């Protein structure tokens, strides 16, 4: 794999926010498109970095940022579903031109490793029902649907939950 995982650097956070928002818009993952209120949360990687670990997948040769996500633990401001002894990740995005290089998988595996390092027992994540490619990745890595943990961040917008024990 030609991808390395590391924490986002301060000077990369604006870039991370912009491409995360662009990926969600471009892939049709926001119910209200570019006018979706969630777009500001996606753009604000600086705020994410203050309340979670923003990890990036970088090209091993050039160090260019290919993808990113936010890793959070129970009780943190970016942990929406994580219970005690759980972590979660949010806002996974990989630039379209960097896909099929293993960046998303490497990011998720890094979160799983970090969860183990912290002595936590499992992970949970929320995903839009339309994110079918991501669902396949999660299932391949051992995550399973947890419909009892599905939720609506705003009425009428359903998010699915996936969990894995580690």
DSSP file (Angstrom, degrees, kcal/mol; ACC not computed):
  #  RESIDUE AA STRUCTURE BP1 BP2  ACC     N-H-->O    O-->H-N    N-H-->O    O-->H-N    TCO  KAPPA ALPHA  PHI   PSI    X-CA   Y-CA   Z-CA
    1    1 A X              0   0    0      0, 0.0   101,-0.1     0, 0.0   100,-0.0   0.000 360.0 360.0 360.0 137.7    0.0    0.0    0.0
    2    2 A X        +     0   0    0     99,-0.4    58,-2.8     2,-0.0     2,-0.4  -0.091 360.0  96.3-103.1  33.6    1.3    3.4   -0.9
    3    3 A X  E     -A   59   0A   0     56,-0.2     2,-0.4    57,-0.1    56,-0.2  -0.967  52.6-163.2-126.4 137.6   -0.6    5.2    1.8
    4    4 A X  E     -A   58   0A   0     54,-2.7    54,-3.3    -2,-0.4     2,-0.5  -0.927  13.1-140.2-117.5 148.9    0.5    6.3    5.3
    5    5 A X  E     +A   57   0A   0     -2,-0.4     2,-0.3    52,-0.2    52,-0.2  -0.905  35.5 143.3-109.6 134.0   -1.9    7.2    8.2
    6    6 A X  E     -A   56   0A   0     50,-2.0    50,-3.3    -2,-0.5     2,-0.2  -0.958  53.2 -77.5-155.7 169.0   -1.0   10.1   10.5
    7    7 A X  E     -A   55   0A   0     -2,-0.3    48,-0.3    48,-0.2     2,-0.1  -0.479  57.1-101.3 -70.1 144.9   -2.7   12.9   12.4
    8    8 A X        -     0   0    0     46,-3.0     2,-0.2    -2,-0.2    46,-0.1  -0.421  35.2-125.8 -65.5 140.7   -3.6   15.9   10.3
    9    9 A X    >>  -     0   0    0     -2,-0.1     3,-2.1     1,-0.1     4,-0.7  -0.592  21.8-112.5 -85.0 151.8   -1.2   18.8   10.6
   10   10 A X  G >4 S+     0   0    0      1,-0.3     3,-1.1    -2,-0.2     4,-0.4   0.879 117.6  54.7 -51.8 -42.8   -2.6   22.2   11.5
   11   11 A X  G 34 S+     0   0    0      1,-0.2    -1,-0.3     2,-0.1     4,-0.3   0.598 106.8  53.0 -71.8  -9.3   -1.8   23.6    8.1
   12   12 A X  G <> S+     0   0    0     -3,-2.1     4,-2.6     1,-0.1    -1,-0.2   0.567  83.1  88.7 -96.8 -12.1   -3.8   20.8    6.4
   13   13 A X  H <X S+     0   0    0     -3,-1.1     4,-2.4    -4,-0.7    32,-0.4   0.860  86.4  49.2 -63.2 -39.1   -7.1   21.3    8.4
   14   14 A X  H  > S+     0   0    0     -4,-0.4     4,-2.4     2,-0.2    -1,-0.2   0.929 113.4  48.3 -64.2 -43.1   -8.7   23.8    6.0
   15   15 A X  H  > S+     0   0    0     -4,-0.3     4,-2.7     2,-0.2     5,-0.3   0.915 110.5  51.5 -59.7 -45.0   -7.9   21.6    3.1
   16   16 A X  H  X S+     0   0    0     -4,-2.6     4,-2.1     1,-0.2    -2,-0.2   0.925 110.9  48.1 -59.7 -45.9   -9.3   18.5    4.9
   17   17 A X  H  X S+     0   0    0     -4,-2.4     4,-2.2    26,-0.2    -1,-0.2   0.921 112.6  48.1 -61.7 -44.8  -12.5   20.4    5.6
   18   18 A X  H  X S+     0   0    0     -4,-2.4     4,-2.4     1,-0.2    -2,-0.2   0.927 114.4  43.5 -66.1 -45.3  -12.9   21.6    2.1
   19   19 A X  H  X S+     0   0    0     -4,-2.7     4,-2.5     2,-0.2    -1,-0.2   0.852 111.3  55.7 -73.1 -29.0  -12.4   18.3    0.4
   20   20 A X  H  X S+     0   0    0     -4,-2.1     4,-2.2    -5,-0.3    -2,-0.2   0.952 111.4  43.8 -62.5 -47.7  -14.5   16.5    2.9
   21   21 A X  H  X S+     0   0    0     -4,-2.2     4,-2.3    21,-0.2     5,-0.2   0.916 113.7  51.2 -61.9 -43.1  -17.4   18.8    2.1
   22   22 A X  H  X S+     0   0    0     -4,-2.4     4,-3.3     1,-0.2     5,-0.2   0.889 109.4  50.4 -63.2 -39.6  -16.7   18.5   -1.6
   23   23 A X  H  X S+     0   0    0     -4,-2.5     4,-2.5     2,-0.2     6,-0.2   0.939 111.0  48.0 -63.8 -47.1  -16.7   14.7   -1.4
   24   24 A X  H  <>S+     0   0    0     -4,-2.2     5,-2.7     2,-0.2     6,-0.6   0.892 117.6  42.3 -62.4 -39.6  -20.1   14.6    0.4
   25   25 A X  H ><5S+     0   0    0     -4,-2.3     3,-1.7     3,-0.2    -2,-0.2   0.959 115.8  48.4 -69.0 -51.0  -21.6   17.0   -2.1
   26   26 A X  H 3<5S+     0   0    0     -4,-3.3    -2,-0.2     1,-0.3    -3,-0.2   0.810 112.1  48.6 -61.1 -33.1  -20.1   15.3   -5.1
   27   27 A X  T 3<5S-     0   0    0     -4,-2.5    -1,-0.3    -5,-0.2    -2,-0.2   0.399 112.0-118.1 -89.5   3.6  -21.1   11.8   -4.1
   28   28 A X  T < 5S+     0   0    0     -3,-1.7    -3,-0.2    -4,-0.1    -2,-0.1   0.857  70.0 137.4  67.1  35.3  -24.7   12.9   -3.4
   29   29 A X      < +     0   0    0     -5,-2.7     2,-0.5    -6,-0.2    -4,-0.2   0.440  45.8  81.5 -96.5  -0.8  -24.4   12.0    0.3
   30   30 A X  S >  S-     0   0    0     -6,-0.6     3,-1.9    -5,-0.2     5,-0.1  -0.922  71.2-145.2-108.7 125.9  -26.2   15.1    1.7
   31   31 A X  T 3  S+     0   0    0     -2,-0.5    -1,-0.1     1,-0.3    -2,-0.0   0.773 102.3  37.0 -60.6 -27.1  -30.0   15.0    1.7
   32   32 A X  T >  S-     0   0    0      1,-0.3     3,-1.4    -3,-0.0    -1,-0.3   0.099 101.8-141.3-113.9  22.0  -30.1   18.8    1.0
   33   33 A X  G X  S-     0   0    0     -3,-1.9     3,-2.0     1,-0.3    -1,-0.3  -0.174  70.5 -12.6  57.6-144.3  -27.1   19.0   -1.4
   34   34 A X  G 3  S+     0   0    0      1,-0.3    -1,-0.3    -9,-0.1    -9,-0.1   0.644 138.0  58.7 -66.3 -14.3  -24.9   22.1   -1.1
   35   35 A X  G <  S+     0   0    0     -3,-1.4    -1,-0.3    -5,-0.1    -2,-0.2   0.417  75.9 126.4 -92.7   1.1  -27.5   23.7    1.1
   36   36 A X    X   -     0   0    0     -3,-2.0     3,-1.7     1,-0.2     4,-0.3  -0.350  63.8-135.4 -61.4 133.8  -27.5   21.0    3.7
   37   37 A X  T >  S+     0   0    0      1,-0.3     3,-0.8     2,-0.2     4,-0.5   0.750 102.0  67.2 -63.1 -21.4  -26.9   22.4    7.2
   38   38 A X  T 3> S+     0   0    0      1,-0.2     4,-2.1     2,-0.2     3,-0.4   0.676  78.6  83.3 -70.7 -16.8  -24.3   19.6    7.8
   39   39 A X  H <> S+     0   0    0     -3,-1.7     4,-2.1     1,-0.2    -1,-0.2   0.853  86.2  54.2 -58.8 -36.3  -22.0   21.1    5.2
   40   40 A X  H <> S+     0   0    0     -3,-0.8     4,-1.3    -4,-0.3    -1,-0.2   0.883 107.3  50.5 -67.3 -37.1  -20.6   23.6    7.7
   41   41 A X  H  4 S+     0   0    0     -4,-0.5    -2,-0.2    -3,-0.4    -1,-0.2   0.908 110.4  50.2 -63.8 -41.1  -19.7   20.7   10.1
   42   42 A X  H  < S+     0   0    0     -4,-2.1   -21,-0.2     1,-0.2    -2,-0.2   0.882 111.6  48.2 -64.1 -38.4  -17.9   18.9    7.3
   43   43 A X  H  < S+     0   0    0     -4,-2.1     2,-1.7     1,-0.2     3,-0.3   0.756  93.8  80.3 -72.9 -24.5  -16.0   22.1    6.4
   44   44 A X     X  +     0   0    0     -4,-1.3     4,-1.8     1,-0.2    -1,-0.2  -0.450  44.2 150.4 -90.7  68.1  -14.9   22.8    9.9
   45   45 A X  H  > S+     0   0    0     -2,-1.7     4,-2.5   -32,-0.4    -1,-0.2   0.760  70.2  63.4 -68.8 -24.1  -12.0   20.4   10.3
   46   46 A X  H  > S+     0   0    0     -3,-0.3     4,-1.1     2,-0.2    -1,-0.2   0.930 104.5  45.5 -64.6 -43.8  -10.3   22.8   12.8
   47   47 A X  H  > S+     0   0    0      1,-0.2     4,-0.9     2,-0.2     3,-0.5   0.913 112.2  52.4 -63.8 -42.5  -13.2   22.4   15.2
   48   48 A X  H >X S+     0   0    0     -4,-1.8     4,-1.2     1,-0.2     3,-0.9   0.914 105.9  54.1 -58.1 -43.1  -13.1   18.6   14.7
   49   49 A X  H 3< S+     0   0    0     -4,-2.5    -1,-0.2     1,-0.3    -2,-0.2   0.763 105.2  54.3 -66.1 -24.6   -9.4   18.6   15.5
   50   50 A X  H 3< S+     0   0    0     -4,-1.1    -1,-0.3    -3,-0.5    -2,-0.2   0.729 120.9  30.1 -78.6 -21.7  -10.1   20.4   18.8
   51   51 A X  H << S+     0   0    0     -4,-0.9    27,-0.7    -3,-0.9     2,-0.3   0.351 128.4  13.8-120.3   5.4  -12.6   17.7   19.8
   52   52 A X  S  < S-     0   0    0     -4,-1.2     2,-0.7    -5,-0.1    20,-0.2  -0.919  85.8 -83.9-159.7-179.6  -11.3   14.5   18.1
   53   53 A X  E     - B   0  71A   0     18,-2.7    18,-2.8    -2,-0.3     2,-0.8  -0.902  37.7-154.0 -99.1 112.0   -8.3   13.0   16.4
   54   54 A X  E     - B   0  70A   0     -2,-0.7   -46,-3.0    16,-0.2     2,-0.3  -0.789  16.7-168.7 -87.4 114.9   -8.4   14.0   12.7
   55   55 A X  E     -AB   7  69A   0     14,-2.1    14,-1.9    -2,-0.8     2,-0.4  -0.795   3.3-160.2-103.9 145.9   -6.5   11.4   10.9
   56   56 A X  E     -AB   6  68A   0    -50,-3.3   -50,-2.0    -2,-0.3     2,-0.6  -0.933  17.2-138.1-123.7 150.5   -5.3   11.6    7.3
   57   57 A X  E     -AB   5  67A   0     10,-2.3     9,-3.5    -2,-0.4    10,-1.4  -0.945  33.4-169.9 -99.4 121.7   -4.3    9.1    4.7
   58   58 A X  E     -AB   4  65A   0    -54,-3.3   -54,-2.7    -2,-0.6     7,-0.2  -0.878  31.2-100.8-117.9 147.6   -1.3   10.6    2.9
   59   59 A X  E  >  -A    3   0A   0      5,-2.7     4,-2.3    -2,-0.4   -56,-0.2  -0.483  31.7-136.9 -62.2 128.2    0.5    9.5   -0.3
   60   60 A X  T  4 S+     0   0    0    -58,-2.8    -1,-0.2    -2,-0.2   -57,-0.1   0.785  98.5  37.9 -63.2 -28.1    3.6    7.7    1.0
   61   61 A X  T  4 S+     0   0    0    -59,-0.4    -1,-0.2     3,-0.1   -58,-0.1   0.929 131.0  22.2 -88.5 -52.5    5.8    9.4   -1.6
   62   62 A X  T  4 S-     0   0    0      2,-0.1    -2,-0.2     1,-0.0     3,-0.1   0.656  89.7-133.2 -92.7 -17.0    4.5   13.0   -1.9
   63   63 A X     <  +     0   0    0     -4,-2.3     2,-0.1     1,-0.3    -3,-0.1   0.578  50.1 156.6  69.4  12.6    2.8   13.2    1.5
   64   64 A X        -     0   0    0      1,-0.1    -5,-2.7    -6,-0.1     2,-0.4  -0.456  50.3-108.6 -67.2 139.9   -0.3   14.7   -0.3
   65   65 A X  E     +B   58   0A   0     -7,-0.2    -7,-0.2     1,-0.2    -1,-0.1  -0.584  41.4 170.8 -75.6 124.1   -3.5   14.2    1.7
   66   66 A X  E     -     0   0A   0     -9,-3.5    29,-2.9    -2,-0.4     2,-0.3   0.723  62.4 -10.1-102.7 -31.3   -5.7   11.6    0.0
   67   67 A X  E     -BC  57  94A   0    -10,-1.4   -10,-2.3    27,-0.3    -1,-0.3  -0.967  58.2-166.9-162.1 169.9   -8.4   11.1    2.7
   68   68 A X  E     +BC  56  93A   0     25,-2.5    25,-2.3    -2,-0.3     2,-0.3  -0.983   5.8 178.1-159.4 164.7   -9.4   11.9    6.2
   69   69 A X  E     -B   55   0A   0    -14,-1.9   -14,-2.1    -2,-0.3     2,-0.5  -0.959  30.2-111.9-160.1 171.1  -11.7   11.1    9.1
   70   70 A X  E     -BC  54  90A   0     20,-2.7    20,-2.4    -2,-0.3     2,-0.5  -0.964  23.4-156.6-113.8 126.6  -12.4   12.1   12.7
   71   71 A X  E     +BC  53  89A   0    -18,-2.8   -18,-2.7    -2,-0.5     2,-0.3  -0.892  20.5 174.6-103.2 128.3  -11.8    9.5   15.5
   72   72 A X  E     - C   0  88A   0     16,-3.1    16,-2.8    -2,-0.5     2,-0.3  -0.939  19.3-145.6-135.8 154.6  -13.7   10.0   18.7
   73   73 A X  E >   - C   0  87A   0     -2,-0.3     3,-2.4    14,-0.2     6,-0.2  -0.821  44.5 -70.6-117.6 160.1  -14.2    8.2   22.0
   74   74 A X  T 3  S+     0   0    0     12,-1.8     9,-0.1     9,-0.4    -1,-0.1  -0.140 120.3  23.0 -47.3 133.6  -17.2    8.0   24.3
   75   75 A X  T 3  S+     0   0    0      7,-0.4    -1,-0.3     1,-0.3     2,-0.1   0.232  95.4 118.4  91.6 -13.9  -17.9   11.3   26.0
   76   76 A X  S X  S-     0   0    0     -3,-2.4     3,-1.6     1,-0.1    -1,-0.3  -0.445  78.6-109.4 -83.1 160.9  -16.1   13.4   23.5
   77   77 A X  T 3  S+     0   0    0      1,-0.3   -25,-0.1   -26,-0.2    -1,-0.1   0.703 117.4  47.7 -64.9 -19.2  -17.9   16.1   21.5
   78   78 A X  T 3  S+     0   0    0    -27,-0.7     2,-0.9    -5,-0.2    -1,-0.3   0.319  85.1  99.8-104.5   8.2  -17.7   14.1   18.2
   79   79 A X    <   +     0   0    0     -3,-1.6    -4,-0.3    -6,-0.2    -6,-0.1  -0.830  39.0 163.8 -94.8 103.9  -18.9   10.8   19.7
   80   80 A X  S    S+     0   0    0     -2,-0.9    -1,-0.2    -6,-0.1    45,-0.1   0.840  78.5  10.6 -88.0 -37.0  -22.5   10.5   18.7
   81   81 A X  S    S+     0   0    0     43,-0.1    44,-0.1     2,-0.1    -2,-0.1   0.595  90.3 119.9-118.8 -18.3  -23.1    6.8   19.3
   82   82 A X        -     0   0    0     42,-0.1    -7,-0.4     1,-0.1     2,-0.1  -0.288  43.4-163.1 -60.4 127.8  -20.1    5.5   21.2
   83   83 A X    >   -     0   0    0      1,-0.2     3,-1.7     4,-0.1    -9,-0.4  -0.358  45.2 -52.2 -94.2-177.7  -21.0    4.1   24.5
   84   84 A X  T 3  S+     0   0    0      1,-0.3    -1,-0.2    -2,-0.1     3,-0.1  -0.300 131.8  20.4 -54.3 140.9  -18.6    3.3   27.4
   85   85 A X  T 3  S+     0   0    0      1,-0.2    36,-1.8    -3,-0.1    37,-1.4   0.684 110.2 103.5  69.3  20.0  -15.7    1.2   26.1
   86   86 A X  E <   - d   0 122A   0     -3,-1.7   -12,-1.8    35,-0.2     2,-0.3  -0.938  47.9-167.8-130.8 155.6  -16.4    2.3   22.5
   87   87 A X  E     -Cd  73 123A   0     35,-1.8    37,-2.0    -2,-0.3     2,-0.3  -0.795   9.9-167.8-123.8 171.7  -14.9    4.6   19.9
   88   88 A X  E     -Cd  72 124A   0    -16,-2.8   -16,-3.1    -2,-0.3     2,-0.4  -0.974  11.8-139.4-151.7 164.8  -16.3    5.8   16.6
   89   89 A X  E     -C   71   0A   0     35,-0.7    37,-0.5    -2,-0.3     2,-0.3  -0.952  19.2-173.8-128.1 155.9  -15.2    7.6   13.5
   90   90 A X  E     +C   70   0A   0    -20,-2.4   -20,-2.7    -2,-0.4    37,-0.1  -0.916  54.4  28.2-140.1 162.1  -17.0   10.2   11.5
   91   91 A X  E     -     0   0A   0     -2,-0.3     2,-0.3   -22,-0.2    -1,-0.1   0.829  64.7-176.6  57.3  41.6  -16.8   12.1    8.3
   92   92 A X  E     +     0   0A   0    -23,-0.1     2,-0.3    -3,-0.1   -23,-0.2  -0.558  10.6 165.9 -68.7 127.0  -14.7    9.6    6.3
   93   93 A X  E     -C   68   0A   0    -25,-2.3   -25,-2.5    -2,-0.3     2,-0.4  -0.990  20.6-170.9-146.9 137.7  -13.9   11.1    2.9
   94   94 A X  E     -C   67   0A   0     -2,-0.3   -27,-0.3   -27,-0.2     5,-0.1  -0.997  36.2-107.9-127.2 132.1  -11.4   10.1    0.2
   95   95 A X    >   -     0   0    0    -29,-2.9     3,-1.8    -2,-0.4     4,-0.4  -0.280  28.7-123.0 -55.6 138.8  -10.7   12.4   -2.8
   96   96 A X  G >  S+     0   0    0      1,-0.3     3,-1.2     2,-0.2    -1,-0.1   0.879 111.6  53.5 -53.8 -40.3  -12.2   10.9   -5.9
   97   97 A X  G 3  S+     0   0    0      1,-0.2    -1,-0.3   -31,-0.0    -2,-0.1   0.612 108.7  51.2 -72.7 -10.2   -8.9   10.8   -7.7
   98   98 A X  G X  S+     0   0    0     -3,-1.8     3,-0.6   -32,-0.2     5,-0.4   0.352  83.9 119.9-105.9   4.3   -7.3    8.9   -4.8
   99   99 A X  T <   +     0   0    0     -3,-1.2    -3,-0.0    -4,-0.4   -32,-0.0  -0.275  61.9  34.9 -73.3 158.3   -9.9    6.1   -4.6
  100  100 A X  T 3  S+     0   0    0      1,-0.0    -1,-0.2    -2,-0.0    -3,-0.0   0.714  89.7  99.8  72.4  24.3   -9.1    2.4   -5.0
  101  101 A X  S <  S-     0   0    0     -3,-0.6   -99,-0.4  -100,-0.0    -2,-0.1   0.346 100.8-103.3-114.7   0.4   -5.7    2.9   -3.4
  102  102 A X  S  > S+     0   0    0   -101,-0.1     4,-2.5  -100,-0.1     5,-0.2   0.573  81.0 129.9  90.8   9.5   -6.7    1.6    0.1
  103  103 A X  H  > S+     0   0    0     -5,-0.4     4,-2.3     2,-0.2     5,-0.2   0.937  74.0  45.7 -64.4 -47.3   -6.9    5.0    1.8
  104  104 A X  H  > S+     0   0    0      1,-0.2     4,-2.5     2,-0.2     5,-0.2   0.935 114.9  47.6 -63.1 -45.5  -10.3    4.4    3.3
  105  105 A X  H  > S+     0   0    0      1,-0.2     4,-2.8     2,-0.2     5,-0.2   0.917 111.2  50.9 -62.0 -42.6   -9.5    0.9    4.5
  106  106 A X  H  X S+     0   0    0     -4,-2.5     4,-2.0     1,-0.2    -1,-0.2   0.887 110.5  49.9 -63.2 -38.4   -6.2    2.2    6.0
  107  107 A X  H  X S+     0   0    0     -4,-2.3     4,-1.8     2,-0.2    -2,-0.2   0.932 112.5  46.0 -64.5 -46.2   -8.0    4.9    7.8
  108  108 A X  H  X S+     0   0    0     -4,-2.5     4,-2.2     1,-0.2    -2,-0.2   0.922 112.5  50.6 -64.9 -43.1  -10.6    2.6    9.3
  109  109 A X  H  X S+     0   0    0     -4,-2.8     4,-2.6     1,-0.2    -1,-0.2   0.883 107.3  54.4 -61.5 -37.5   -7.9    0.1   10.3
  110  110 A X  H  X S+     0   0    0     -4,-2.0     4,-2.5    -5,-0.2    -1,-0.2   0.887 108.0  49.8 -63.1 -37.7   -6.0    2.9   12.0
  111  111 A X  H  X S+     0   0    0     -4,-1.8     4,-2.5     2,-0.2    -2,-0.2   0.903 109.9  50.4 -66.3 -40.8   -9.2    3.7   14.0
  112  112 A X  H  X S+     0   0    0     -4,-2.2     4,-2.0     2,-0.2    -2,-0.2   0.920 112.2  47.5 -62.6 -43.0   -9.5    0.0   15.0
  113  113 A X  H  X S+     0   0    0     -4,-2.6     4,-2.6     2,-0.2    -2,-0.2   0.913 111.5  50.3 -63.4 -42.9   -5.9   -0.1   16.1
  114  114 A X  H  X S+     0   0    0     -4,-2.5     4,-1.9     2,-0.2    -2,-0.2   0.892 107.5  54.1 -63.4 -39.5   -6.3    3.2   18.1
  115  115 A X  H  <>S+     0   0    0     -4,-2.5     5,-2.2     1,-0.2     4,-0.2   0.928 110.7  45.9 -59.5 -45.8   -9.4    1.7   19.7
  116  116 A X  H ><5S+     0   0    0     -4,-2.0     3,-1.9     1,-0.2    -2,-0.2   0.916 108.8  55.9 -62.7 -43.7   -7.4   -1.3   20.9
  117  117 A X  H 3<5S+     0   0    0     -4,-2.6    -1,-0.2     1,-0.3    -2,-0.2   0.858 106.3  51.4 -56.9 -36.0   -4.5    0.9   22.0
  118  118 A X  T 3<5S-     0   0    0     -4,-1.9    -1,-0.3    -5,-0.2    -2,-0.2   0.481 116.8-116.1 -81.0  -2.5   -7.0    2.8   24.3
  119  119 A X  T < 5 +     0   0    0     -3,-1.9    -3,-0.2     1,-0.2     2,-0.2   0.698  63.8 150.0  76.0  19.2   -8.2   -0.5   25.8
  120  120 A X      < -     0   0    0     -5,-2.2    -1,-0.2    -6,-0.2   -34,-0.2  -0.505  46.4-137.5 -85.5 157.6  -11.7    0.0   24.4
  121  121 A X        -     0   0    0    -36,-1.8    45,-3.7    -2,-0.2     2,-0.3   0.671  68.0 -16.0 -91.9 -20.0  -13.9   -3.0   23.5
  122  122 A X  E     -dE  86 165A   0    -37,-1.4   -35,-1.8    43,-0.3     2,-0.3  -0.978  54.2-115.1-169.4 179.2  -15.4   -1.9   20.2
  123  123 A X  E     -dE  87 164A   0     41,-2.4    41,-2.1    -2,-0.3     2,-0.3  -0.925  16.1-168.5-130.5 155.0  -16.3    0.7   17.6
  124  124 A X  E     -dE  88 163A   0    -37,-2.0   -35,-0.7    -2,-0.3     2,-0.3  -0.971   7.6-177.0-137.3 152.1  -19.5    2.1   16.3
  125  125 A X  E     - E   0 162A   0     37,-2.1    37,-2.0    -2,-0.3     2,-0.4  -0.990  19.9-135.0-147.6 156.1  -20.2    4.3   13.3
  126  126 A X  E     + E   0 161A   0    -37,-0.5     2,-0.3    -2,-0.3    35,-0.2  -0.884  28.0 175.1-108.0 143.6  -23.1    6.1   11.6
  127  127 A X  E     - E   0 160A   0     33,-2.4    33,-3.2    -2,-0.4     2,-0.2  -0.997  33.6-109.5-148.9 148.9  -23.6    6.0    7.9
  128  128 A X  E >   - E   0 159A   0     -2,-0.3     3,-2.2    31,-0.2    31,-0.1  -0.545  31.7-121.7 -74.3 141.9  -26.1    7.1    5.3
  129  129 A X  T 3  S+     0   0    0     29,-0.6    -1,-0.1     1,-0.3    30,-0.1   0.768 111.7  60.9 -55.8 -24.6  -28.1    4.3    3.7
  130  130 A X  T 3  S+     0   0    0      1,-0.2     2,-2.0  -101,-0.1     3,-0.3   0.585  77.3  91.7 -79.0  -8.5  -26.8    5.4    0.3
  131  131 A X    <>  +     0   0    0     -3,-2.2     4,-2.1     1,-0.2    -1,-0.2  -0.317  46.6 150.0 -83.3  56.9  -23.1    4.9    1.3
  132  132 A X  H  >  +     0   0    0     -2,-2.0     4,-1.9     1,-0.2    -1,-0.2   0.825  65.9  54.6 -64.7 -34.9  -23.2    1.3   -0.1
  133  133 A X  H  > S+     0   0    0     -3,-0.3     4,-1.6     1,-0.2    -1,-0.2   0.926 110.5  47.3 -64.2 -42.8  -19.5    1.2   -1.1
  134  134 A X  H  > S+     0   0    0      1,-0.2     4,-2.8     2,-0.2    -2,-0.2   0.888 107.1  57.8 -64.0 -38.9  -18.5    2.2    2.5
  135  135 A X  H  X S+     0   0    0     -4,-2.1     4,-2.6     1,-0.2     5,-0.2   0.907 104.7  51.2 -58.3 -42.0  -20.9   -0.5    3.9
  136  136 A X  H  X S+     0   0    0     -4,-1.9     4,-2.3     1,-0.2    -1,-0.2   0.912 110.4  48.9 -63.1 -41.2  -19.1   -3.1    1.9
  137  137 A X  H  X S+     0   0    0     -4,-1.6     4,-1.6     2,-0.2    -2,-0.2   0.948 111.5  49.1 -61.7 -48.6  -15.7   -1.9    3.3
  138  138 A X  H  <>S+     0   0    0     -4,-2.8     5,-2.6     1,-0.2     3,-0.3   0.918 112.0  48.1 -59.3 -44.5  -17.1   -1.9    6.9
  139  139 A X  H ><5S+     0   0    0     -4,-2.6     3,-1.6     1,-0.2    -1,-0.2   0.897 108.0  54.7 -64.4 -39.7  -18.5   -5.4    6.6
  140  140 A X  H 3<5S+     0   0    0     -4,-2.3    -1,-0.2     1,-0.3    -2,-0.2   0.825 107.7  51.6 -62.4 -29.9  -15.3   -6.7    5.1
  141  141 A X  T 3<5S-     0   0    0     -4,-1.6    -1,-0.3    -3,-0.3    -2,-0.2   0.355 129.8 -94.3 -90.1   5.5  -13.5   -5.4    8.2
  142  142 A X  T < 5S+     0   0    0     -3,-1.6    23,-0.3     1,-0.3    -3,-0.2   0.389  77.8 139.3 102.6  -3.5  -15.9   -7.1   10.6
  143  143 A X      < -     0   0    0     -5,-2.6     2,-0.3    -6,-0.2    -1,-0.3  -0.455  33.1-161.2 -71.2 147.7  -18.5   -4.4   11.2
  144  144 A X  E     -F  163   0A   0     19,-2.8    19,-2.6    -2,-0.1     2,-0.0  -0.964  27.0 -95.7-129.8 147.8  -22.1   -5.5   11.3
  145  145 A X  E     -F  162   0A   0     -2,-0.3    17,-0.3    17,-0.2     2,-0.2  -0.342  30.6-168.1 -59.1 139.5  -25.3   -3.6   11.0
  146  146 A X    >   +     0   0    0     15,-2.9     3,-2.8     1,-0.1     4,-0.3  -0.661  10.3 174.7-129.5  74.0  -26.8   -2.6   14.3
  147  147 A X  G >  S+     0   0    0      1,-0.3     3,-1.4    -2,-0.2    -1,-0.1   0.755  74.9  68.3 -58.3 -24.6  -30.3   -1.4   13.4
  148  148 A X  G 3  S+     0   0    0      1,-0.3    -1,-0.3    -3,-0.1    -3,-0.0   0.668 102.7  47.5 -66.9 -14.0  -31.2   -1.0   17.1
  149  149 A X  G <  S+     0   0    0     -3,-2.8    -1,-0.3    12,-0.1    -2,-0.2   0.331  82.1 123.8-108.4   5.1  -28.7    1.8   17.1
  150  150 A X    <   +     0   0    0     -3,-1.4     2,-0.3    -4,-0.3    10,-0.2  -0.280  39.5 174.9 -59.3 153.6  -30.0    3.6   14.0
  151  151 A X  E     -G  159   0A   0      8,-1.9     8,-3.0     3,-0.0     2,-0.5  -0.953  34.0-121.1-156.0 171.9  -30.9    7.2   14.6
  152  152 A X  E     -G  158   0A   0     -2,-0.3     6,-0.2     6,-0.2     3,-0.1  -0.960   8.9-166.1-124.0 110.6  -32.1   10.5   13.0
  153  153 A X  E    S+     0   0A   0      4,-0.6     2,-0.3    -2,-0.5    -1,-0.1   0.855  91.0  11.0 -64.6 -32.6  -29.8   13.5   13.6
  154  154 A X  E >  S-G  157   0A   0      3,-0.5     3,-2.3    -3,-0.1    -1,-0.2  -0.981 110.0 -78.9-137.3 149.9  -32.8   15.6   12.4
  155  155 A X  T 3  S+     0   0    0     -2,-0.3     3,-0.1     1,-0.3    -2,-0.0  -0.182 117.0  16.4 -52.7 130.9  -36.3   14.3   11.9
  156  156 A X  T 3  S+     0   0    0      1,-0.1     2,-0.7    -4,-0.0    -1,-0.3   0.293  98.6 102.9  91.0  -8.8  -36.7   12.3    8.6
  157  157 A X  E <   - G   0 154A   0     -3,-2.3    -4,-0.6     2,-0.0    -3,-0.5  -0.886  58.0-162.5-109.2 101.6  -32.9   11.8    8.0
  158  158 A X  E     - G   0 152A   0     -2,-0.7   -29,-0.6    -6,-0.2     2,-0.4  -0.661   7.2-168.1 -89.5 136.6  -32.1    8.2    9.0
  159  159 A X  E     -EG 128 151A   0     -8,-3.0    -8,-1.9    -2,-0.3     2,-0.3  -0.976  15.4-135.9-120.5 138.2  -28.6    7.1    9.7
  160  160 A X  E     -E  127   0A   0    -33,-3.2   -33,-2.4    -2,-0.4     2,-0.4  -0.627  14.3-138.6 -89.6 150.8  -27.6    3.4   10.0
  161  161 A X  E     -E  126   0A   0     -2,-0.3   -15,-2.9   -35,-0.2     2,-0.3  -0.885  15.6-173.3-109.3 142.1  -25.3    2.1   12.7
  162  162 A X  E     -EF 125 145A   0    -37,-2.0   -37,-2.1    -2,-0.4     2,-0.3  -0.976   8.6-172.0-127.3 144.3  -22.6   -0.4   12.3
  163  163 A X  E     -EF 124 144A   0    -19,-2.6   -19,-2.8    -2,-0.3     2,-0.3  -0.926  10.3-170.8-134.0 159.9  -20.5   -2.0   15.1
  164  164 A X  E     -E  123   0A   0    -41,-2.1   -41,-2.4    -2,-0.3     2,-0.4  -0.976  18.4-137.0-147.7 139.2  -17.5   -4.2   15.6
  165  165 A X  E      E  122   0A   0     -2,-0.3   -43,-0.3   -23,-0.3   -44,-0.1  -0.785 360.0 360.0 -92.0 139.9  -16.1   -5.8   18.7
  166  166 A X              0   0    0    -45,-3.7   -44,-0.2    -2,-0.4    -1,-0.1   0.384 360.0 360.0-120.8 360.0  -12.4   -5.7   19.1
